[in-house]
Amino acid sequence: MTSADLLEELNCSICLGIYTDPVTLRCGHNFCRGCINQVLDTQERSGDYSCPDCRDDFEERPTLRKNTTLSNIAQCFLSTQPKEEQAPILCTYCIQSSVPAIKTCLLCEASLCVSHLHVHNKSSEHILAEPTTNMGSRKCSIHKKILEYYCTKDATLICVACRLERGHGGHQVESLDKAAEKKRSQLFKILQQLDSKRSVMEKRLQSLEERKRNIHDKATRTTKDISAMFGDIRRQLVDLEKRVLMEVSRQEEKASLTASDLIRQLDIKKDRISASIRHTEALCHMTDPVAVLQAHGPKVRSDVTSEKGPTVKRMREDGNVADDLCMEPISNALHALNDIVRGVRRGIYRLPPTDMILDVNTAGDYINISDDLKAAAYSERKNDLPKTPGRFKCNQILSRQSFSSGVHYWDVEGSGSGMWRVGVCYPSIDRAHTNSVVGSNDQSWALEYFISEYLAIHDSEEVSVSQDTSCLRVRIWLDYETGQLSFYELSDPIKHLHTFSAIFTKPLHAAFWVGCDAFHKDSWVKIEDCGK
């Protein structure tokens, strides 16, 4: 078997190329997996499955089994072939010299230069194509005739004989040029779609890269600010430590001086008492009664023996100072720690709330809005509101402000009866249908309150986050760059309810929805003042 014959045997009859991942049908014919899947997909519309080669029918979509042996042969053949060099295809009839061919006659299986093409047979049987050396790929593998048609039902190339056979009889058949033009048109549409998707991906990548840079810049600034803050805290702590230690030393010195003075005075009194004891002992040992009676004995002073005397009193008063330090000045100095801690909390955690008002042009017809544009309540009576493109059909209203960067938060309070939702949404949210409610679509994220239970909702998927709650105040915290939307219950202490993580691609508006049913009609929600 020649190399050309082997190449013909290794060609798929659908794509006319060497087998790629060859599979075998029940009838024994082989095809590229991708090629036969396309044919079967086309046949699936009619429900009739058949082999493109032998027209053998299958009751159901046939199972494809990989032909490992054929796959190995095809790979070995490809590996032994030399790399294709873009050498020109030469004219078959120019024997004396090498003249490049400009066309190949598929009937004659000959390549033609300009001169030989001029005298070549012009009949319709002689089909001219771009110069090629692989004539077998342009002929039917069964009838060895030139492939002239395309069967749209079987999605395969066929010759005149195939067209006349029972297998393709009645099928819609097109010329190769017409079929190729249709496929090029389809490919062009696919190319446009792919280009559009690539543009979207490039914009998305640019947005993510920009967001990444913003996050890095924000982290750098925050790190610098925190480092400066803690540096200042360390300096304040060092100064405070010095002041407190100096106060302790001063208190120690003062107390020590008082104790030293008392010790000196008590030593003098102790010496006097000792002298009186010695004199009295001497008198006690005298045997002459006259001498005893005439001698002057020491007098016992009341301030020495009595607990009420001035010496003992001073000992008690001054002794208290000597026994302990005066902690009041030290405590006053240590109170500065509270000021430092409060300063740290203000510096790190304190962010002013967003000043927010409601946009009346988005309010549904059954919503009453407060004069300060801070509260929305369900109304049983329909309001006569002007028709605007952005107005909701449901009982919903958006904030006038939108957020496309940065960190923001706002506090809301809702009614204990009825039901309500608070959250954020894109301005592109649908406003004319029931799924326009915040949280009921992929354009919004929400927290719902109903009968003492909180639910986190996105794209209609609900997660219970708190039950039997009595707190009706909620904080919504939005960090746009990091894609974090968090809800907190403003109880004591504050309780985290839920955090959504998303990649925000459009500006966000705060959204407020008030619902009702037959038993719960008193639904309202309001934005708390920034200074509260």
ABEGO torsion letter per residue (X at the ends): XBAAAAAAAABBAAAGBBBBGBBBBAAGBBBBAAAAAAAAAAAAAAGBBBBAAAGBBBABBBBBBBBAAAAAAAAAAAAABBBBBBBBBBBAABAABBBBBABBBAAAGBBBBAAAAAABBABAABBBBBBBABAAAABBAAAGBBBABBBAAAGBBBBAAAAABAAABGBBBBBAAAAAAAAAAAAAAAAAAAAAAAAAAAAAAAAAAAAAAAAAAAAAAAAAAAAAAAAAAAAAAAAAAAAAAAAAAAAAAAAAAAAAAAAAAAAAAAAAAAAAAAAAAAAAABABAAAAAABBBBBBBAAAABAABAAAAAAAAAAAAAABBBAAAAAAAAAAAAAAAAAAAAAAABBBBBBBBBBAAABBAABBBBAAGABBBBBABBBBBBBBAABBABBBBBBABBBABEBBBBBBBBBABEBBBBEBBBAABBAABAAABBGABAABBBBBBBGGBBBBBBGGBBBBABBGBABABBBBBBBAAAGBBBBBBBBOBBBBABBBBBBBABBBBBBBBBBBBAABABBBBBBBBAAX
